[in-house]
Amino acid sequence: MISQELCAIIGAADDNSVLDTLASNETVSTNALLLIRLHSLLTGLAGGNAGAAASWLKSYNVILDARPLELMHQPVGIKRVVDYLESRSRP
């Protein structure tokens, strides 16, 4: 079962409609791909520690000027968070 918050972030009404929504909506598909990228980057930066990753998502970030999880609910928020994480993962 997909959480309601995750459905809201990617733009699906509920977990039963995720696949239909992904297939028919380019924006939702893009957000889903960005969410997968975000998970990959954050997992790497947190050293695989799910607790640390969850804490980071819920904590205020000075550079983003928001809590990442809250920012992700905005239209370009996932992209901003992914861009930030990509900048942090570069050598």
C-alpha positions, -999 to 999 in steps of 0.1 A, spaced: 0 0 0 13 34 -9 10 62 17 -14 90 11 15 115 14 34 97 -14 3 97 -36 -1 135 -30 35 141 -39 33 123 -72 -2 135 -79 -22 103 -78 -56 103 -61 -49 71 -41 -28 39 -43 -54 22 -65 -50 48 -92 -12 52 -92 -5 30 -123 -33 46 -143 -22 81 -133 14 73 -141 5 60 -176 -17 89 -184 0 120 -169 35 131 -180 39 154 -149 31 126 -125 54 102 -144 82 128 -141 76 133 -104 76 96 -98 110 93 -116 123 122 -96 111 106 -64 130 74 -73 161 95 -80 156 113 -46 154 80 -28 186 68 -45 206 100 -37 193 102 -1 200 66 6 236 71 -6 242 103 13 226 88 45 248 57 42 218 35 39 205 47 73 167 50 68 163 68 101 188 94 91 172 98 57 137 102 73 151 127 98 167 148 70 134 149 50 115 162 81 142 187 93 145 223 82 172 228 56 187 263 55 198 260 18 163 249 7 147 273 31 121 246 39 117 211 52 124 189 22 93 167 27 71 198 28 88 213 -2 82 181 -22 44 189 -21 50 220 -42 49 218 -81 87 221 -85 96 210 -50 108 174 -59 131 188 -85 146 214 -61 152 187 -35 168 163 -61 190 192 -75 202 199 -39 209 163 -32 228 159 -65 249 189 -56 258 173 -23 267 140 -38 292 154 -63 329 150 -54 
